[in-house]
Amino acid sequence: MTVWIEGATGKAGRRVVDALTAAGVPVRAASRHPGEAPDSVTPVRFDWYDETTWAASVGGAEAVFLKGLDSDDNAATIITRFLEAAPAVQRVVLMSAAGVEQAPDHAARRAVELAVQNSGKRWTILRPNWFLQNFNEDEWVFARALRETNELYAGSGKSRISFTDTQDLADAAVTVLTEAGHDGHAYTITGPESLTFGEVAKVLAKTSSRPIRHVDATPAEHRKHFEKSGRPTAWVDHMLDLFKMVRAGVSAPITNDFEQLTGKPSRTLAAYAEETWRPTNQR
């Protein structure tokens, strides 16, 4: 079996590529700017908005790992067309997000889930919570403000999130792609603890020996913060919607789905911080 991976150079996708490669699974690593890769990985150019890249990118892959289009209202239609144009693909693993099943059917991410479920392919949905790696790898969500001003900018009050390590998402993806029994199932992948952003800031500050603090911005302040990125308005709206869900408690629950899938405990904030935020480890 060959697996096609969307977003193969991103923080989740590249770890899925590495985990599948370590498991001996051939990979077609799809991105807009593919680079060099190991022998078992074939880098391929792919762009959701350029349909001429679709068929050649997928090639003969029998399974696909999709990340989707978070802030595009037409995402479900685009993904439906993509899967229809890939007749060799038998299995679809979709990386959605924790709590999406609670959203109305017309919401972009929920509509994508339904499109995959109704595609006629064998499907599995993985719903990770907010990634710990957003704190050091996602420039305009958290990383830039943390690096430049020691601010963890998050309008969240005392709401909690059971943050997911991207490596756990990758390990779960390998399991559902390579083992039987996961067709037609959805799994919510969380960490083992539910934390406020204030608690996260304290751990990052202690580990890094830096004066990191949580900035509990109002929605209006948060919008101005995200608008500094220069990203499209749809992305800014999407981020504000995510924080609205956090404040509503959607991101707080802890599941044991990861442990049931892999037989391993999920990774903690402390372990992530030790690996990434120690002064000698920072990149």
C-alpha positions as CSV (number, residue, x, y, z in Angstrom):
1,M,0.0,0.0,0.0
2,T,1.2,3.5,-0.9
3,V,-0.2,6.5,1.1
4,W,-0.6,10.0,-0.2
5,I,-0.2,12.6,2.4
6,E,-1.6,16.1,2.1
7,G,0.4,19.0,3.7
8,A,3.4,16.8,3.9
9,T,5.8,19.6,4.9
10,G,3.5,21.0,7.6
11,K,3.7,20.4,11.3
12,A,1.3,17.4,11.3
13,G,1.9,16.1,7.8
14,R,5.6,15.8,8.0
15,R,5.3,13.8,11.2
16,V,2.8,11.5,9.5
17,V,5.3,11.1,6.6
18,D,8.1,10.2,9.0
19,A,6.0,7.8,11.1
20,L,4.7,5.9,8.0
21,T,8.2,5.8,6.6
22,A,9.5,4.3,9.9
23,A,6.8,1.7,9.6
24,G,8.0,0.8,6.1
25,V,5.0,2.3,4.2
26,P,5.7,4.0,0.8
27,V,4.5,7.6,0.8
28,R,3.7,10.2,-1.8
29,A,4.3,13.5,0.1
30,A,2.1,16.2,-1.4
31,S,2.7,19.9,-0.9
32,R,2.7,23.1,-3.0
33,H,6.5,23.2,-2.7
34,P,7.8,19.7,-2.5
35,G,11.5,19.2,-1.6
36,E,13.9,16.4,-1.4
37,A,12.9,13.2,0.5
38,P,14.2,9.7,1.5
39,D,14.0,6.9,-1.1
40,S,10.7,5.6,0.3
41,V,9.1,9.0,-0.1
42,T,8.0,10.5,-3.4
43,P,7.6,14.3,-3.2
44,V,4.7,15.5,-5.4
45,R,3.4,19.0,-6.1
46,F,-0.3,19.5,-5.0
47,D,-2.5,22.5,-4.8
48,W,-6.2,22.3,-3.8
49,Y,-6.9,25.3,-6.1
50,D,-5.1,23.8,-9.2
51,E,-7.0,20.7,-10.2
52,T,-4.4,19.9,-12.9
53,T,-2.1,18.8,-10.0
54,W,-4.6,16.3,-8.4
55,A,-4.3,13.1,-10.5
56,A,-0.6,13.2,-11.0
57,S,0.0,13.9,-7.4
58,V,-2.1,11.0,-6.1
59,G,-0.7,8.6,-8.8
60,G,-1.4,5.0,-7.8
61,A,-1.8,5.6,-4.1
62,E,-4.5,3.4,-2.5
63,A,-4.9,5.5,0.6
64,V,-4.9,9.2,1.4
65,F,-4.4,11.3,4.5
66,L,-6.3,14.5,4.2
67,K,-5.9,17.7,6.2
68,G,-8.5,19.7,4.3
69,L,-9.3,23.3,3.9
70,D,-10.0,24.9,7.3
71,S,-11.3,28.3,6.3
72,D,-12.8,27.7,2.9
73,D,-16.6,27.6,2.8
74,N,-16.4,25.4,-0.4
75,A,-14.0,22.9,1.2
76,A,-16.5,20.0,1.1
77,T,-17.3,20.5,-2.5
78,I,-13.6,20.7,-3.4
79,I,-12.7,17.6,-1.4
80,T,-15.7,15.7,-3.0
81,R,-14.3,16.5,-6.5
82,F,-10.8,15.5,-5.4
83,L,-12.0,12.0,-4.2
84,E,-14.1,11.5,-7.3
85,A,-11.0,12.2,-9.4
86,A,-9.0,9.5,-7.5
87,P,-10.6,6.2,-8.4
88,A,-7.6,4.1,-7.2
89,V,-8.0,5.5,-3.7
90,Q,-9.8,3.0,-1.5
91,R,-9.2,4.5,2.0
92,V,-9.4,8.0,3.3
93,V,-8.1,9.2,6.7
94,L,-9.2,12.7,7.5
95,M,-7.5,14.9,10.1
96,S,-10.4,17.0,11.4
97,A,-10.5,18.6,14.9
98,A,-11.8,17.9,18.3
99,G,-15.4,19.0,18.7
100,V,-16.2,19.2,15.0
101,E,-19.0,16.6,15.4
102,Q,-20.8,19.1,17.5
103,A,-20.9,21.8,14.8
104,P,-23.9,22.2,12.5
105,D,-23.7,20.3,9.2
106,H,-23.2,23.4,7.2
107,A,-20.0,24.5,9.1
108,A,-17.0,24.1,6.9
109,R,-15.1,21.4,8.9
110,R,-18.2,19.4,9.7
111,A,-19.3,19.5,6.0
112,V,-15.8,18.1,5.1
113,E,-16.3,15.2,7.5
114,L,-19.7,14.5,5.9
115,A,-18.3,14.7,2.4
116,V,-15.6,12.1,3.3
117,Q,-18.2,9.8,5.0
118,N,-20.4,10.0,1.9
119,S,-17.6,9.6,-0.6
120,G,-18.1,5.9,-1.1
121,K,-14.5,5.3,0.1
122,R,-13.6,3.5,3.3
123,W,-13.0,6.2,5.8
124,T,-11.6,7.0,9.3
125,I,-11.7,10.4,11.0
126,L,-9.1,11.6,13.5
127,R,-10.0,14.6,15.6
128,P,-6.9,16.0,17.3
129,N,-7.2,18.8,19.8
130,W,-5.1,22.0,19.6
131,F,-1.5,21.0,18.8
132,L,1.2,21.7,21.3
133,Q,3.5,22.4,18.4
134,N,1.5,25.5,17.6
135,F,3.4,27.2,20.4
136,N,6.8,27.0,18.5
137,E,5.9,26.2,14.9
138,D,2.8,28.3,14.0
139,E,4.0,31.8,13.5
140,W,0.7,33.7,13.5
141,V,-1.2,31.7,16.0
142,F,1.2,31.7,18.9
143,A,4.9,31.3,18.0
144,R,5.8,34.8,16.8
145,A,4.4,36.7,19.8
146,L,6.0,34.1,22.2
147,R,9.4,34.6,20.5
148,E,9.3,38.3,20.2
149,T,7.4,39.6,23.3
150,N,7.1,36.5,25.5
151,E,3.3,36.7,25.2
152,L,1.0,33.7,24.8
153,Y,-1.8,35.6,23.1
154,A,-5.0,33.7,23.6
155,G,-8.5,35.2,24.4
156,S,-9.6,32.2,26.4
157,G,-10.2,33.2,30.1
158,K,-9.9,30.1,32.3
159,S,-11.2,27.7,29.6
160,R,-9.3,24.5,29.2
161,I,-7.8,22.5,26.3
162,S,-6.5,18.9,26.3
163,F,-3.7,19.8,23.9
164,T,-2.5,17.1,21.5
165,D,1.1,16.4,20.5
166,T,1.5,16.2,16.7
167,Q,3.5,13.0,17.2
168,D,0.5,11.4,18.8
169,L,-1.6,12.3,15.8
170,A,1.0,10.8,13.5
171,D,1.2,7.6,15.5
172,A,-2.6,7.3,15.5
173,A,-2.6,7.9,11.7
174,V,-0.2,5.0,11.2
175,T,-2.4,2.7,13.3
176,V,-5.6,3.5,11.4
177,L,-3.8,3.4,8.0
178,T,-2.0,0.1,8.5
179,E,-4.3,-2.0,10.8
180,A,-7.8,-3.4,10.1
181,G,-10.9,-2.5,12.1
182,H,-11.0,1.3,11.8
183,D,-13.3,1.8,8.8
184,G,-16.3,4.0,9.7
185,H,-14.8,5.2,13.0
186,A,-13.9,8.6,14.4
187,Y,-11.4,9.1,17.1
188,T,-10.7,12.2,19.2
189,I,-7.0,12.4,20.0
190,T,-6.2,14.5,23.1
191,G,-3.5,14.9,25.6
192,P,-3.7,13.4,29.1
193,E,-4.4,16.8,30.9
194,S,-6.8,19.7,30.3
195,L,-5.0,23.0,30.8
196,T,-5.7,26.7,30.7
197,F,-3.5,28.9,28.5
198,G,-2.3,30.5,31.8
199,E,-1.1,27.1,33.0
200,V,0.6,26.5,29.7
201,A,2.4,29.9,29.9
202,K,3.7,29.0,33.4
203,V,5.2,25.7,32.2
204,L,6.8,27.3,29.1
205,A,8.2,30.1,31.3
206,K,9.7,27.7,33.8
207,T,11.2,25.4,31.2
208,S,12.6,28.2,29.1
209,S,13.6,30.6,31.9
210,R,11.8,33.4,30.1
211,P,9.1,35.7,31.4
212,I,6.3,34.2,29.3
213,R,2.8,35.3,30.3
214,H,-0.7,34.7,29.1
215,V,-2.4,37.6,27.4
216,D,-6.2,37.1,27.8
217,A,-7.3,39.3,24.9
218,T,-10.8,40.4,24.2
219,P,-12.3,39.2,20.9
220,A,-11.7,42.7,19.4
221,E,-8.0,42.7,20.6
222,H,-7.6,39.2,19.3
223,R,-8.9,40.2,15.9
224,K,-6.4,43.0,15.7
225,H,-3.6,40.6,16.7
226,F,-4.5,38.1,14.0
227,E,-4.9,40.9,11.4
228,K,-1.2,41.8,11.9
229,S,-0.4,38.5,10.1
230,G,-1.7,39.8,6.8
231,R,-3.6,36.6,6.4
232,P,-7.0,36.6,4.6
233,T,-10.1,37.7,6.6
234,A,-11.5,34.1,6.3
235,W,-8.5,32.8,8.3
236,V,-8.9,35.5,10.9
237,D,-12.6,34.7,11.3
238,H,-11.7,31.0,11.5
239,M,-9.3,31.6,14.3
240,L,-11.7,33.7,16.2
241,D,-14.4,31.0,15.8
242,L,-11.9,28.4,17.2
243,F,-11.3,30.5,20.3
244,K,-15.1,30.9,20.7
245,M,-15.3,27.2,20.8
246,V,-12.5,27.1,23.4
247,R,-14.4,29.6,25.6
248,A,-17.5,27.4,25.2
249,G,-15.7,24.4,26.7
250,V,-15.6,22.3,23.5
251,S,-11.9,21.7,23.7
252,A,-11.7,20.7,27.4
253,P,-12.6,16.9,27.4
254,I,-9.9,14.2,27.7
255,T,-10.3,11.0,25.8
256,N,-8.4,7.7,25.9
257,D,-8.8,7.1,22.1
258,F,-5.0,7.5,21.5
259,E,-4.1,4.9,24.1
260,Q,-6.7,2.5,22.8
261,L,-5.4,2.9,19.3
262,T,-1.7,2.6,20.0
263,G,-1.3,1.1,23.4
264,K,0.8,4.1,24.5
265,P,0.1,7.0,26.8
266,S,-0.4,10.3,25.2
267,R,2.3,12.9,25.5
268,T,2.2,15.6,28.1
269,L,2.9,19.4,28.0
270,A,5.9,18.9,30.3
271,A,7.5,16.4,27.9
272,Y,6.9,18.7,24.9
273,A,8.3,21.7,26.8
274,E,11.4,19.8,27.8
275,E,12.0,18.7,24.2
276,T,11.3,22.1,22.7
277,W,11.6,25.0,25.2
278,R,14.8,24.2,27.1
279,P,17.2,27.0,26.0
280,T,19.7,24.5,24.5
281,N,16.8,22.8,22.6
282,Q,15.1,25.9,21.1
283,R,15.3,26.2,17.3
